[in-house]
Amino acid sequence: MKSICPNTFQTMINDTIQLVDVRERYEFELYKINLPIVENIPFSEIEEQLTNFDADKKIVLVCNNSVRSKSVAKYLEDRDFNQIYYLEGGLVKWQQNNLPLLGNPPEIISHSLSITGECLN
């Protein structure tokens, strides 16, 4: 599992990526990454929706601040998925880097673990 910065992710977008938002459905309906490839597989449904993950693609996971996405990345790795990434800082960092969101995100996403738009890697 690897983290990926939102700006770096922008350069990876193609047909070999599966972008999965692991926030709960009500969160996803409020706002999401403005890309047609984003799909929602809620954290609470990961086990029963495991077959919806495409092991032949790079799987990029996202949530609000990368806590849930990192947990799902570990879960998938433990089940022999090899190309797993989580979006560092989640939608908080996405928003801090002025990347496109669809819907009505709060001005400051609550319980943020991210202070700046910069990434560690």
A tleap script that builds the chain and sets N, CA, C and O, in Angstrom:
source leaprc.protein.ff14SB
mol = sequence {
  NMET LYS SER ILE CYS PRO ASN THR PHE GLN
  THR MET ILE ASN ASP THR ILE GLN LEU VAL
  ASP VAL ARG GLU ARG TYR GLU PHE GLU LEU
  TYR LYS ILE ASN LEU PRO ILE VAL GLU ASN
  ILE PRO PHE SER GLU ILE GLU GLU GLN LEU
  THR ASN PHE ASP ALA ASP LYS LYS ILE VAL
  LEU VAL CYS ASN ASN SER VAL ARG SER LYS
  SER VAL ALA LYS TYR LEU GLU ASP ARG ASP
  PHE ASN GLN ILE TYR TYR LEU GLU GLY GLY
  LEU VAL LYS TRP GLN GLN ASN ASN LEU PRO
  LEU LEU GLY ASN PRO PRO GLU ILE ILE SER
  HIE SER LEU SER ILE THR GLY GLU CYS LEU
  CASN
}
set mol.1.N position { 0.849 -1.170 0.000 }
set mol.1.CA position { 0.000 0.000 0.000 }
set mol.1.C position { 0.889 1.225 0.000 }
set mol.1.O position { 1.922 1.269 0.668 }
set mol.2.N position { 0.465 2.220 -0.765 }
set mol.2.CA position { 1.220 3.457 -0.863 }
set mol.2.C position { 0.272 4.636 -0.748 }
set mol.2.O position { -0.885 4.556 -1.160 }
set mol.3.N position { 0.763 5.722 -0.193 }
set mol.3.CA position { -0.030 6.945 -0.217 }
set mol.3.C position { 0.297 7.698 -1.497 }
set mol.3.O position { 1.384 7.558 -2.058 }
set mol.4.N position { -0.652 8.489 -1.943 }
set mol.4.CA position { -0.442 9.299 -3.136 }
set mol.4.C position { -1.029 10.680 -2.888 }
set mol.4.O position { -2.153 10.805 -2.401 }
set mol.5.N position { -0.285 11.694 -3.217 }
set mol.5.CA position { -0.710 13.076 -3.041 }
set mol.5.C position { -1.765 13.431 -4.094 }
set mol.5.O position { -1.671 12.962 -5.228 }
set mol.6.N position { -2.761 14.242 -3.748 }
set mol.6.CA position { -3.787 14.602 -4.729 }
set mol.6.C position { -3.229 15.132 -6.047 }
set mol.6.O position { -3.720 14.751 -7.110 }
set mol.7.N position { -2.228 15.990 -6.007 }
set mol.7.CA position { -1.668 16.531 -7.248 }
set mol.7.C position { -0.996 15.448 -8.081 }
set mol.7.O position { -1.080 15.470 -9.309 }
set mol.8.N position { -0.333 14.506 -7.430 }
set mol.8.CA position { 0.289 13.382 -8.134 }
set mol.8.C position { -0.778 12.479 -8.740 }
set mol.8.O position { -0.624 11.981 -9.855 }
set mol.9.N position { -1.856 12.273 -7.999 }
set mol.9.CA position { -2.945 11.427 -8.497 }
set mol.9.C position { -3.492 11.970 -9.811 }
set mol.9.O position { -3.826 11.197 -10.709 }
set mol.10.N position { -3.586 13.277 -9.931 }
set mol.10.CA position { -4.107 13.894 -11.153 }
set mol.10.C position { -3.360 13.394 -12.387 }
set mol.10.O position { -3.952 13.292 -13.461 }
set mol.11.N position { -2.075 13.081 -12.254 }
set mol.11.CA position { -1.275 12.620 -13.390 }
set mol.11.C position { -1.465 11.129 -13.676 }
set mol.11.O position { -1.047 10.648 -14.729 }
set mol.12.N position { -2.091 10.394 -12.752 }
set mol.12.CA position { -2.285 8.943 -12.900 }
set mol.12.C position { -3.605 8.568 -13.550 }
set mol.12.O position { -3.801 7.410 -13.919 }
set mol.13.N position { -4.509 9.519 -13.698 }
set mol.13.CA position { -5.870 9.205 -14.123 }
set mol.13.C position { -5.888 8.648 -15.543 }
set mol.13.O position { -5.502 9.317 -16.502 }
set mol.14.N position { -6.346 7.402 -15.646 }
set mol.14.CA position { -6.521 6.734 -16.937 }
set mol.14.C position { -7.365 5.478 -16.726 }
set mol.14.O position { -7.931 5.284 -15.650 }
set mol.15.N position { -7.450 4.640 -17.734 }
set mol.15.CA position { -8.308 3.450 -17.675 }
set mol.15.C position { -7.782 2.355 -16.741 }
set mol.15.O position { -8.494 1.390 -16.461 }
set mol.16.N position { -6.557 2.494 -16.264 }
set mol.16.CA position { -6.000 1.452 -15.397 }
set mol.16.C position { -6.190 1.787 -13.918 }
set mol.16.O position { -5.592 1.144 -13.055 }
set mol.17.N position { -7.018 2.788 -13.622 }
set mol.17.CA position { -7.271 3.227 -12.248 }
set mol.17.C position { -8.702 2.895 -11.856 }
set mol.17.O position { -9.631 3.096 -12.638 }
set mol.18.N position { -8.872 2.392 -10.654 }
set mol.18.CA position { -10.198 2.287 -10.058 }
set mol.18.C position { -10.189 3.235 -8.856 }
set mol.18.O position { -9.497 2.979 -7.870 }
set mol.19.N position { -10.943 4.312 -8.933 }
set mol.19.CA position { -11.018 5.307 -7.869 }
set mol.19.C position { -12.240 5.013 -7.015 }
set mol.19.O position { -13.372 5.076 -7.494 }
set mol.20.N position { -12.007 4.692 -5.741 }
set mol.20.CA position { -13.094 4.281 -4.849 }
set mol.20.C position { -13.139 5.196 -3.625 }
set mol.20.O position { -12.172 5.304 -2.871 }
set mol.21.N position { -14.274 5.843 -3.452 }
set mol.21.CA position { -14.546 6.665 -2.272 }
set mol.21.C position { -15.163 5.740 -1.227 }
set mol.21.O position { -16.224 5.162 -1.464 }
set mol.22.N position { -14.515 5.594 -0.078 }
set mol.22.CA position { -14.983 4.647 0.939 }
set mol.22.C position { -15.806 5.318 2.040 }
set mol.22.O position { -16.110 4.699 3.059 }
set mol.23.N position { -16.160 6.576 1.830 }
set mol.23.CA position { -17.054 7.226 2.795 }
set mol.23.C position { -18.449 6.607 2.682 }
set mol.23.O position { -18.772 5.958 1.687 }
set mol.24.N position { -19.251 6.813 3.693 }
set mol.24.CA position { -20.607 6.262 3.679 }
set mol.24.C position { -21.432 6.962 2.593 }
set mol.24.O position { -21.097 8.064 2.161 }
set mol.25.N position { -22.511 6.309 2.162 }
set mol.25.CA position { -23.303 6.810 1.032 }
set mol.25.C position { -23.790 8.244 1.236 }
set mol.25.O position { -23.738 9.047 0.304 }
set mol.26.N position { -24.263 8.580 2.442 }
set mol.26.CA position { -24.772 9.930 2.677 }
set mol.26.C position { -23.659 10.969 2.521 }
set mol.26.O position { -23.922 12.088 2.079 }
set mol.27.N position { -22.421 10.616 2.875 }
set mol.27.CA position { -21.292 11.534 2.702 }
set mol.27.C position { -20.984 11.714 1.218 }
set mol.27.O position { -20.761 12.832 0.754 }
set mol.28.N position { -20.975 10.617 0.486 }
set mol.28.CA position { -20.686 10.624 -0.945 }
set mol.28.C position { -21.713 11.455 -1.707 }
set mol.28.O position { -21.369 12.156 -2.659 }
set mol.29.N position { -22.975 11.376 -1.286 }
set mol.29.CA position { -24.034 12.126 -1.956 }
set mol.29.C position { -23.907 13.626 -1.729 }
set mol.29.O position { -24.360 14.413 -2.560 }
set mol.30.N position { -23.303 14.033 -0.628 }
set mol.30.CA position { -23.128 15.464 -0.341 }
set mol.30.C position { -22.077 16.102 -1.235 }
set mol.30.O position { -22.299 17.182 -1.782 }
set mol.31.N position { -20.944 15.446 -1.386 }
set mol.31.CA position { -19.879 15.950 -2.249 }
set mol.31.C position { -18.889 14.828 -2.525 }
set mol.31.O position { -18.760 13.882 -1.748 }
set mol.32.N position { -18.192 14.957 -3.650 }
set mol.32.CA position { -17.240 13.922 -4.069 }
set mol.32.C position { -16.247 14.528 -5.056 }
set mol.32.O position { -16.423 15.651 -5.530 }
set mol.33.N position { -15.216 13.770 -5.349 }
set mol.33.CA position { -14.261 14.183 -6.367 }
set mol.33.C position { -14.998 14.278 -7.700 }
set mol.33.O position { -15.754 13.380 -8.071 }
set mol.34.N position { -14.768 15.364 -8.403 }
set mol.34.CA position { -15.468 15.602 -9.666 }
set mol.34.C position { -14.749 14.912 -10.827 }
set mol.34.O position { -14.158 15.556 -11.694 }
set mol.35.N position { -14.821 13.597 -10.811 }
set mol.35.CA position { -14.281 12.773 -11.888 }
set mol.35.C position { -15.287 11.668 -12.191 }
set mol.35.O position { -15.842 11.081 -11.262 }
set mol.36.N position { -15.534 11.371 -13.454 }
set mol.36.CA position { -16.531 10.346 -13.785 }
set mol.36.C position { -16.149 8.946 -13.328 }
set mol.36.O position { -17.013 8.073 -13.240 }
set mol.37.N position { -14.869 8.713 -13.034 }
set mol.37.CA position { -14.455 7.359 -12.649 }
set mol.37.C position { -14.658 7.055 -11.165 }
set mol.37.O position { -14.477 5.910 -10.750 }
set mol.38.N position { -15.027 8.049 -10.356 }
set mol.38.CA position { -15.162 7.796 -8.920 }
set mol.38.C position { -16.408 6.944 -8.649 }
set mol.38.O position { -17.484 7.195 -9.193 }
set mol.39.N position { -16.233 5.938 -7.799 }
set mol.39.CA position { -17.355 5.101 -7.382 }
set mol.39.C position { -17.365 5.028 -5.859 }
set mol.39.O position { -16.350 5.273 -5.207 }
set mol.40.N position { -18.503 4.694 -5.315 }
set mol.40.CA position { -18.656 4.641 -3.869 }
set mol.40.C position { -18.847 3.201 -3.401 }
set mol.40.O position { -19.815 2.534 -3.768 }
set mol.41.N position { -17.902 2.738 -2.582 }
set mol.41.CA position { -18.038 1.467 -1.878 }
set mol.41.C position { -17.820 1.817 -0.404 }
set mol.41.O position { -16.679 1.925 0.045 }
set mol.42.N position { -18.902 1.993 0.346 }
set mol.42.CA position { -18.787 2.460 1.722 }
set mol.42.C position { -17.950 1.535 2.614 }
set mol.42.O position { -17.964 0.313 2.470 }
set mol.43.N position { -17.236 2.157 3.521 }
set mol.43.CA position { -16.408 1.456 4.495 }
set mol.43.C position { -17.187 0.339 5.186 }
set mol.43.O position { -16.662 -0.751 5.411 }
set mol.44.N position { -18.439 0.623 5.518 }
set mol.44.CA position { -19.263 -0.359 6.234 }
set mol.44.C position { -19.682 -1.544 5.365 }
set mol.44.O position { -20.223 -2.522 5.880 }
set mol.45.N position { -19.440 -1.468 4.049 }
set mol.45.CA position { -19.848 -2.534 3.132 }
set mol.45.C position { -18.672 -3.200 2.420 }
set mol.45.O position { -18.876 -3.984 1.493 }
set mol.46.N position { -17.454 -2.899 2.838 }
set mol.46.CA position { -16.266 -3.391 2.130 }
set mol.46.C position { -16.268 -4.916 2.014 }
set mol.46.O position { -16.024 -5.457 0.935 }
set mol.47.N position { -16.538 -5.596 3.100 }
set mol.47.CA position { -16.476 -7.064 3.083 }
set mol.47.C position { -17.456 -7.664 2.089 }
set mol.47.O position { -17.089 -8.542 1.308 }
set mol.48.N position { -18.696 -7.201 2.108 }
set mol.48.CA position { -19.678 -7.780 1.190 }
set mol.48.C position { -19.519 -7.291 -0.248 }
set mol.48.O position { -20.085 -7.896 -1.159 }
set mol.49.N position { -18.773 -6.223 -0.479 }
set mol.49.CA position { -18.568 -5.720 -1.840 }
set mol.49.C position { -17.138 -5.961 -2.351 }
set mol.49.O position { -16.703 -5.320 -3.307 }
set mol.50.N position { -16.438 -6.856 -1.730 }
set mol.50.CA position { -15.048 -7.141 -2.096 }
set mol.50.C position { -14.897 -7.480 -3.579 }
set mol.50.O position { -13.887 -7.129 -4.189 }
set mol.51.N position { -15.880 -8.153 -4.161 }
set mol.51.CA position { -15.793 -8.542 -5.576 }
set mol.51.C position { -15.896 -7.341 -6.517 }
set mol.51.O position { -15.621 -7.477 -7.710 }
set mol.52.N position { -16.281 -6.186 -6.017 }
set mol.52.CA position { -16.369 -4.985 -6.848 }
set mol.52.C position { -15.015 -4.293 -7.032 }
set mol.52.O position { -14.904 -3.345 -7.810 }
set mol.53.N position { -13.994 -4.762 -6.321 }
set mol.53.CA position { -12.654 -4.217 -6.500 }
set mol.53.C position { -11.977 -4.980 -7.634 }
set mol.53.O position { -12.048 -6.208 -7.698 }
set mol.54.N position { -11.324 -4.247 -8.522 }
set mol.54.CA position { -10.698 -4.825 -9.705 }
set mol.54.C position { -9.202 -5.027 -9.460 }
set mol.54.O position { -8.426 -4.071 -9.492 }
set mol.55.N position { -8.806 -6.273 -9.217 }
set mol.55.CA position { -7.411 -6.594 -8.902 }
set mol.55.C position { -6.467 -6.335 -10.076 }
set mol.55.O position { -5.251 -6.302 -9.891 }
set mol.56.N position { -7.007 -6.153 -11.274 }
set mol.56.CA position { -6.179 -5.888 -12.451 }
set mol.56.C position { -5.854 -4.397 -12.625 }
set mol.56.O position { -5.087 -4.024 -13.513 }
set mol.57.N position { -6.434 -3.561 -11.784 }
set mol.57.CA position { -6.211 -2.113 -11.886 }
set mol.57.C position { -5.502 -1.592 -10.642 }
set mol.57.O position { -5.463 -2.258 -9.608 }
set mol.58.N position { -4.944 -0.398 -10.759 }
set mol.58.CA position { -4.455 0.317 -9.581 }
set mol.58.C position { -5.692 0.837 -8.865 }
set mol.58.O position { -6.508 1.545 -9.455 }
set mol.59.N position { -5.826 0.486 -7.596 }
set mol.59.CA position { -6.980 0.912 -6.819 }
set mol.59.C position { -6.546 2.093 -5.959 }
set mol.59.O position { -5.626 1.981 -5.148 }
set mol.60.N position { -7.224 3.232 -6.147 }
set mol.60.CA position { -6.946 4.424 -5.358 }
set mol.60.C position { -8.158 4.664 -4.469 }
set mol.60.O position { -9.277 4.834 -4.954 }
set mol.61.N position { -7.921 4.676 -3.159 }
set mol.61.CA position { -8.981 4.820 -2.161 }
set mol.61.C position { -8.964 6.234 -1.596 }
set mol.61.O position { -7.901 6.830 -1.420 }
set mol.62.N position { -10.146 6.763 -1.314 }
set mol.62.CA position { -10.255 8.106 -0.759 }
set mol.62.C position { -11.361 8.157 0.288 }
set mol.62.O position { -12.374 7.467 0.172 }
set mol.63.N position { -11.155 8.979 1.308 }
set mol.63.CA position { -12.184 9.297 2.307 }
set mol.63.C position { -11.963 10.766 2.694 }
set mol.63.O position { -11.333 11.507 1.940 }
set mol.64.N position { -12.466 11.192 3.842 }
set mol.64.CA position { -12.287 12.591 4.242 }
set mol.64.C position { -10.836 12.959 4.499 }
set mol.64.O position { -10.359 13.982 4.008 }
set mol.65.N position { -10.126 12.131 5.268 }
set mol.65.CA position { -8.778 12.520 5.697 }
set mol.65.C position { -7.772 11.376 5.640 }
set mol.65.O position { -6.687 11.494 6.209 }
set mol.66.N position { -8.085 10.321 5.001 }
set mol.66.CA position { -7.281 9.125 4.725 }
set mol.66.C position { -7.235 8.106 5.856 }
set mol.66.O position { -6.481 7.137 5.762 }
set mol.67.N position { -8.003 8.285 6.908 }
set mol.67.CA position { -8.042 7.293 7.984 }
set mol.67.C position { -8.755 6.023 7.512 }
set mol.67.O position { -8.209 4.925 7.625 }
set mol.68.N position { -9.966 6.172 6.985 }
set mol.68.CA position { -10.719 4.999 6.501 }
set mol.68.C position { -10.076 4.394 5.256 }
set mol.68.O position { -10.007 3.171 5.125 }
set mol.69.N position { -9.608 5.236 4.348 }
set mol.69.CA position { -9.023 4.703 3.112 }
set mol.69.C position { -7.749 3.908 3.406 }
set mol.69.O position { -7.489 2.896 2.754 }
set mol.70.N position { -6.964 4.351 4.366 }
set mol.70.CA position { -5.756 3.610 4.739 }
set mol.70.C position { -6.135 2.259 5.355 }
set mol.70.O position { -5.463 1.257 5.113 }
set mol.71.N position { -7.194 2.234 6.137 }
set mol.71.CA position { -7.672 0.992 6.749 }
set mol.71.C position { -8.158 0.005 5.669 }
set mol.71.O position { -7.863 -1.188 5.738 }
set mol.72.N position { -8.894 0.509 4.687 }
set mol.72.CA position { -9.365 -0.340 3.594 }
set mol.72.C position { -8.185 -0.824 2.752 }
set mol.72.O position { -8.184 -1.965 2.290 }
set mol.73.N position { -7.193 0.021 2.550 }
set mol.73.CA position { -5.998 -0.381 1.802 }
set mol.73.C position { -5.330 -1.571 2.475 }
set mol.73.O position { -4.930 -2.520 1.800 }
set mol.74.N position { -5.206 -1.533 3.778 }
set mol.74.CA position { -4.612 -2.651 4.528 }
set mol.74.C position { -5.476 -3.906 4.379 }
set mol.74.O position { -4.951 -5.001 4.177 }
set mol.75.N position { -6.783 -3.750 4.476 }
set mol.75.CA position { -7.719 -4.865 4.323 }
set mol.75.C position { -7.551 -5.520 2.953 }
set mol.75.O position { -7.501 -6.746 2.855 }
set mol.76.N position { -7.463 -4.713 1.900 }
set mol.76.CA position { -7.319 -5.251 0.549 }
set mol.76.C position { -5.955 -5.913 0.356 }
set mol.76.O position { -5.854 -6.961 -0.282 }
set mol.77.N position { -4.924 -5.307 0.902 }
set mol.77.CA position { -3.587 -5.908 0.834 }
set mol.77.C position { -3.575 -7.288 1.478 }
set mol.77.O position { -2.961 -8.222 0.960 }
set mol.78.N position { -4.253 -7.406 2.603 }
set mol.78.CA position { -4.327 -8.689 3.313 }
set mol.78.C position { -5.077 -9.748 2.501 }
set mol.78.O position { -5.004 -10.938 2.805 }
set mol.79.N position { -5.791 -9.310 1.477 }
set mol.79.CA position { -6.533 -10.218 0.603 }
set mol.79.C position { -5.884 -10.305 -0.781 }
set mol.79.O position { -6.542 -10.610 -1.775 }
set mol.80.N position { -4.601 -10.035 -0.819 }
set mol.80.CA position { -3.756 -10.217 -2.008 }
set mol.80.C position { -4.008 -9.252 -3.160 }
set mol.80.O position { -3.686 -9.566 -4.306 }
set mol.81.N position { -4.575 -8.088 -2.876 }
set mol.81.CA position { -4.611 -7.031 -3.877 }
set mol.81.C position { -3.244 -6.360 -3.835 }
set mol.81.O position { -2.733 -6.067 -2.754 }
set mol.82.N position { -2.642 -6.112 -5.006 }
set mol.82.CA position { -1.253 -5.662 -5.052 }
set mol.82.C position { -1.040 -4.187 -5.344 }
set mol.82.O position { -0.046 -3.617 -4.894 }
set mol.83.N position { -1.928 -3.558 -6.076 }
set mol.83.CA position { -1.721 -2.167 -6.497 }
set mol.83.C position { -2.691 -1.251 -5.762 }
set mol.83.O position { -3.646 -0.738 -6.344 }
set mol.84.N position { -2.429 -1.056 -4.480 }
set mol.84.CA position { -3.338 -0.301 -3.624 }
set mol.84.C position { -2.697 1.035 -3.233 }
set mol.84.O position { -1.552 1.082 -2.781 }
set mol.85.N position { -3.446 2.099 -3.412 }
set mol.85.CA position { -3.024 3.439 -3.016 }
set mol.85.C position { -4.146 4.066 -2.196 }
set mol.85.O position { -5.318 3.742 -2.386 }
set mol.86.N position { -3.784 4.960 -1.289 }
set mol.86.CA position { -4.802 5.773 -0.629 }
set mol.86.C position { -4.407 7.229 -0.811 }
set mol.86.O position { -3.224 7.568 -0.780 }
set mol.87.N position { -5.387 8.074 -0.996 }
set mol.87.CA position { -5.149 9.484 -1.233 }
set mol.87.C position { -4.737 10.152 0.073 }
set mol.87.O position { -5.538 10.273 1.000 }
set mol.88.N position { -3.494 10.579 0.134 }
set mol.88.CA position { -2.961 11.185 1.356 }
set mol.88.C position { -3.767 12.434 1.717 }
set mol.88.O position { -3.941 13.337 0.899 }
set mol.89.N position { -4.247 12.464 2.941 }
set mol.89.CA position { -5.020 13.612 3.408 }
set mol.89.C position { -6.453 13.639 2.916 }
set mol.89.O position { -7.219 14.528 3.288 }
set mol.90.N position { -6.827 12.672 2.078 }
set mol.90.CA position { -8.199 12.526 1.619 }
set mol.90.C position { -8.765 13.763 0.930 }
set mol.90.O position { -8.045 14.525 0.284 }
set mol.91.N position { -10.072 13.936 1.087 }
set mol.91.CA position { -10.757 15.061 0.453 }
set mol.91.C position { -10.349 16.397 1.058 }
set mol.91.O position { -10.472 17.439 0.415 }
set mol.92.N position { -9.865 16.363 2.296 }
set mol.92.CA position { -9.369 17.600 2.909 }
set mol.92.C position { -8.209 18.145 2.083 }
set mol.92.O position { -8.214 19.311 1.687 }
set mol.93.N position { -7.225 17.306 1.828 }
set mol.93.CA position { -6.063 17.745 1.049 }
set mol.93.C position { -6.449 18.021 -0.404 }
set mol.93.O position { -5.903 18.935 -1.023 }
set mol.94.N position { -7.377 17.247 -0.952 }
set mol.94.CA position { -7.885 17.487 -2.307 }
set mol.94.C position { -8.429 18.908 -2.388 }
set mol.94.O position { -8.107 19.659 -3.309 }
set mol.95.N position { -9.261 19.265 -1.406 }
set mol.95.CA position { -9.880 20.591 -1.362 }
set mol.95.C position { -8.828 21.672 -1.121 }
set mol.95.O position { -8.905 22.744 -1.721 }
set mol.96.N position { -7.856 21.414 -0.261 }
set mol.96.CA position { -6.813 22.395 0.010 }
set mol.96.C position { -5.955 22.682 -1.214 }
set mol.96.O position { -5.359 23.754 -1.314 }
set mol.97.N position { -5.886 21.742 -2.141 }
set mol.97.CA position { -5.127 21.925 -3.377 }
set mol.97.C position { -6.002 22.465 -4.513 }
set mol.97.O position { -5.593 22.483 -5.674 }
set mol.98.N position { -7.208 22.902 -4.157 }
set mol.98.CA position { -8.137 23.512 -5.123 }
set mol.98.C position { -8.448 22.597 -6.304 }
set mol.98.O position { -8.578 23.052 -7.440 }
set mol.99.N position { -8.563 21.308 -6.019 }
set mol.99.CA position { -8.932 20.345 -7.051 }
set mol.99.C position { -10.454 20.219 -7.073 }
set mol.99.O position { -11.101 20.490 -6.061 }
set mol.100.N position { -11.043 19.813 -8.203 }
set mol.100.CA position { -12.497 19.890 -8.370 }
set mol.100.C position { -13.292 18.898 -7.527 }
set mol.100.O position { -13.011 17.700 -7.501 }
set mol.101.N position { -14.290 19.440 -6.842 }
set mol.101.CA position { -15.259 18.647 -6.088 }
set mol.101.C position { -16.636 18.912 -6.670 }
set mol.101.O position { -16.919 20.012 -7.145 }
set mol.102.N position { -17.477 17.910 -6.631 }
set mol.102.CA position { -18.848 18.022 -7.105 }
set mol.102.C position { -19.763 17.958 -5.893 }
set mol.102.O position { -19.623 17.066 -5.057 }
set mol.103.N position { -20.693 18.891 -5.793 }
set mol.103.CA position { -21.610 18.902 -4.665 }
set mol.103.C position { -21.332 20.076 -3.741 }
set mol.103.O position { -20.807 21.106 -4.166 }
set mol.104.N position { -21.686 19.912 -2.482 }
set mol.104.CA position { -21.575 20.994 -1.516 }
set mol.104.C position { -20.693 20.618 -0.331 }
set mol.104.O position { -21.199 20.289 0.742 }
set mol.105.N position { -19.378 20.665 -0.521 }
set mol.105.CA position { -18.494 20.366 0.612 }
set mol.105.C position { -18.545 21.500 1.620 }
set mol.105.O position { -18.762 22.652 1.245 }
set mol.106.N position { -18.348 21.191 2.896 }
set mol.106.CA position { -18.269 22.268 3.877 }
set mol.106.C position { -17.022 23.108 3.596 }
set mol.106.O position { -16.071 22.626 2.980 }
set mol.107.N position { -17.028 24.367 4.049 }
set mol.107.CA position { -15.847 25.211 3.829 }
set mol.107.C position { -14.609 24.578 4.433 }
set mol.107.O position { -13.547 24.566 3.811 }
set mol.108.N position { -14.737 24.063 5.617 }
set mol.108.CA position { -13.652 23.329 6.268 }
set mol.108.C position { -14.233 21.980 6.658 }
set mol.108.O position { -15.153 21.905 7.472 }
set mol.109.N position { -13.701 20.930 6.084 }
set mol.109.CA position { -14.202 19.597 6.387 }
set mol.109.C position { -13.860 19.289 7.847 }
set mol.109.O position { -12.706 19.408 8.258 }
set mol.110.N position { -14.852 18.901 8.609 }
set mol.110.CA position { -14.650 18.678 10.040 }
set mol.110.C position { -13.682 17.543 10.330 }
set mol.110.O position { -13.398 16.722 9.457 }
set mol.111.N position { -13.193 17.498 11.521 }
set mol.111.CA position { -12.244 16.523 12.044 }
set mol.111.C position { -11.057 16.285 11.104 }
set mol.111.O position { -10.607 15.159 10.894 }
set mol.112.N position { -10.579 17.393 10.555 }
set mol.112.CA position { -9.453 17.303 9.630 }
set mol.112.C position { -8.158 16.991 10.357 }
set mol.112.O position { -7.881 17.541 11.423 }
set mol.113.N position { -7.366 16.100 9.767 }
set mol.113.CA position { -6.033 15.802 10.278 }
set mol.113.C position { -4.981 16.544 9.467 }
set mol.113.O position { -3.786 16.425 9.733 }
set mol.114.N position { -5.426 17.303 8.482 }
set mol.114.CA position { -4.508 17.963 7.566 }
set mol.114.C position { -4.540 19.471 7.799 }
set mol.114.O position { -5.608 20.083 7.827 }
set mol.115.N position { -3.375 20.055 7.963 }
set mol.115.CA position { -3.283 21.490 8.206 }
set mol.115.C position { -3.007 22.236 6.904 }
set mol.115.O position { -3.512 23.342 6.715 }
set mol.116.N position { -2.225 21.659 6.014 }
set mol.116.CA position { -1.881 22.302 4.749 }
set mol.116.C position { -2.164 21.359 3.588 }
set mol.116.O position { -2.488 20.189 3.790 }
set mol.117.N position { -2.040 21.867 2.395 }
set mol.117.CA position { -2.244 21.062 1.200 }
set mol.117.C position { -1.027 20.251 0.805 }
set mol.117.O position { -1.080 19.478 -0.151 }
set mol.118.N position { 0.070 20.417 1.531 }
set mol.118.CA position { 1.311 19.700 1.195 }
set mol.118.C position { 1.239 18.241 1.600 }
set mol.118.O position { 0.558 17.883 2.561 }
set mol.119.N position { 1.946 17.406 0.863 }
set mol.119.CA position { 2.009 15.987 1.156 }
set mol.119.C position { 3.376 15.627 1.702 }
set mol.119.O position { 4.350 16.354 1.504 }
set mol.120.N position { 3.440 14.503 2.390 }
set mol.120.CA position { 4.700 14.035 2.953 }
set mol.120.C position { 5.582 13.396 1.905 }
set mol.120.O position { 6.807 13.434 2.021 }
set mol.121.N position { 4.970 12.796 0.865 }
set mol.121.CA position { 5.785 12.116 -0.155 }
set mol.121.C position { 5.855 12.887 -1.437 }
set mol.121.O position { 6.502 12.446 -2.388 }
savepdb mol mol.pdb
quit
